Amino acid sequence: EDHPDEEVIAISTGSQGEPLSALRRMAHGEHRDVELHSGDTVVFSATPVPGNERSVNETVDRIFEIGARVITAADAPIHASGHGYQEDMKLMLNLTRPRYVMPVHGDYKRIRLHAGLAESVGIDAARIFRSRNGVPLEIDGGGARLGDDVGAGMIFVDGLELGEPDDAALRDRRTLSADGLVIVVATVSIEDGEVAADPEISFRGVPMPSGESPDALIDGLADVVEDKLEDALRGHAREPAMIRQDVHDAVATFVYERLKRRPMVLPVVIEV
C-alpha cells in the first residue's frame, strides 16, 4: 500500500555503521527500497561498540547531509541493549536446565561472570567450560570436554599461500610498503684491505620529504658507507657478514637522522 511518509516507520540494521547494512545503504542513497530525504527522522537506539565510532559517525554525518534528523542516545534515553541482563540469563538457565554451559562471545571477564551466573543457579562447575578461540568443545556419547588447542586467529592469504600474520615475509612487506628499500652494493678487496670501487646506492619507494634532494642523500650515504668500509677493513675485518652488518647499521642510522624513516636496508658486499 502507499502511505504518506509521516505514517511509515522502518526498523533497520546498521546502528554500528556496518558497510553493507541497510542504514548505511540508505545514508549513501544505495538502498533499493528506502530513500532518505529531508524531513525524515533516524533514531539510533544503540550506542557505538568500541572501535565502531568512526563508521557510526560517518553514517550519522551522511544522514545529516541528506537533511534528515538524527537522534542518538546522547540526545535522549533511547538506548536498547541487544544483550540480556543477569536476571534474564538466570531465568534462561533455570528454564532450560542445561547439562553443560559454555559462555561465548565476549572477553574473558564476561565469560567468567557468565560462568559465575551458571554456578549460582546450580550448574556444576565441572560442567561449565571457560574457553578461548582455538580450543574446541568435543561432544560425543560420553559427554563433553575441551579438546587440544588447534590454533585460531588471523591468517595471511597471499595468492594460494597461507601464513601467520607475524611471518617474517609479511613483516618485511609491511616495512617495504611503509618506508621502502635502500640497496647498497659495496666492492672490497679483503686481501688488500681496501675499498675496490665506489659504493652503488639506490632507493625504491623511500618517501622523500620536501626540500630533500635524492642526489644529495645518495652522495651523503656513499660517504658514510665508504667511511664504514674503510674502518672495518682497517680493523682487519675479514668476515663479509660482519661488514654487511656494519654497513647496514650505518646506513639505517644515517637515513633515519635525515628522513625520520626506517626503510629496509639491503647491503651487498662483493669480494674481489
FENMOSUL-V948440 format. One record per backbone hydrogen bond with DSSP energy under -1.0 kcal/mol. CO is the residue of the C=O (numbers start at 0). NH is the residue of the N-H. E is the energy in kcal/mol with one decimal. If there is no record, write none. Layout:
BEGIN
<<CO;NH;E> <CO;NH;E>>
END
This chain:
BEGIN
<<3;6;-2.1> <4;7;-2.0> <12;22;-1.9> <13;16;-1.8> <17;20;-1.6> <20;24;-2.0> <21;25;-2.4> <22;26;-2.8> <23;27;-1.3> <24;29;-3.6> <25;28;-1.7> <36;39;-2.0> <39;68;-3.4> <41;70;-2.8> <44;79;-3.6> <48;51;-3.1> <51;55;-2.4> <52;56;-2.8> <53;57;-2.3> <54;58;-1.9> <55;59;-2.7> <56;60;-2.7> <57;61;-2.1> <58;62;-2.1> <59;63;-2.3> <60;64;-2.1> <61;65;-1.6> <62;66;-1.0> <62;67;-1.7> <66;38;-1.2> <68;41;-3.4> <70;43;-3.2> <71;74;-1.9> <71;75;-1.5> <75;77;-2.4> <84;88;-2.2> <85;89;-2.4> <86;90;-2.2> <87;91;-2.1> <88;92;-2.3> <89;93;-2.5> <90;94;-2.2> <91;95;-2.3> <92;96;-2.5> <100;128;-2.8> <106;110;-2.2> <107;111;-2.6> <108;112;-2.2> <109;113;-2.6> <110;114;-2.2> <111;115;-2.1> <112;116;-1.8> <113;117;-1.9> <114;118;-2.2> <115;119;-2.1> <117;122;-2.2> <118;121;-1.8> <123;126;-2.0> <124;127;-1.5> <126;100;-2.3> <131;134;-1.9> <133;149;-3.2> <135;146;-3.0> <137;144;-2.0> <139;142;-1.8> <142;139;-2.6> <144;137;-3.2> <155;162;-2.0> <157;160;-2.3> <160;157;-2.6> <162;155;-3.1> <163;166;-1.9> <166;170;-2.1> <167;171;-2.4> <168;172;-2.1> <169;173;-2.0> <170;174;-2.2> <171;175;-2.6> <172;176;-2.2> <173;177;-1.8> <174;178;-3.0> <179;263;-2.5> <180;203;-2.5> <181;265;-3.2> <182;201;-2.1> <183;267;-3.4> <184;199;-2.6> <185;269;-3.4> <186;195;-1.7> <186;196;-1.2> <187;271;-2.2> <188;192;-1.7> <188;193;-1.5> <193;188;-3.0> <199;184;-2.9> <201;182;-2.8> <203;180;-2.6> <208;211;-1.9> <212;216;-2.3> <213;217;-2.5> <214;218;-2.4> <215;219;-2.3> <216;220;-2.5> <217;221;-2.6> <218;222;-1.9> <219;223;-2.0> <220;224;-3.1> <221;225;-2.5> <222;226;-2.4> <223;227;-2.4> <224;228;-2.6> <225;229;-2.4> <226;230;-2.3> <227;231;-2.4> <228;232;-2.8> <229;233;-2.5> <230;234;-1.5> <231;236;-2.4> <232;235;-1.6> <238;242;-1.8> <239;243;-2.9> <240;244;-2.0> <241;245;-2.3> <242;246;-2.6> <243;247;-2.8> <244;248;-2.5> <245;249;-2.2> <246;250;-2.6> <247;251;-2.8> <248;252;-2.2> <249;253;-2.2> <250;254;-2.8> <251;255;-2.1> <252;256;-2.2> <253;257;-1.8> <254;258;-3.4> <255;259;-1.9> <263;181;-3.1> <265;183;-2.2> <267;185;-3.3> <269;187;-2.8>>
END
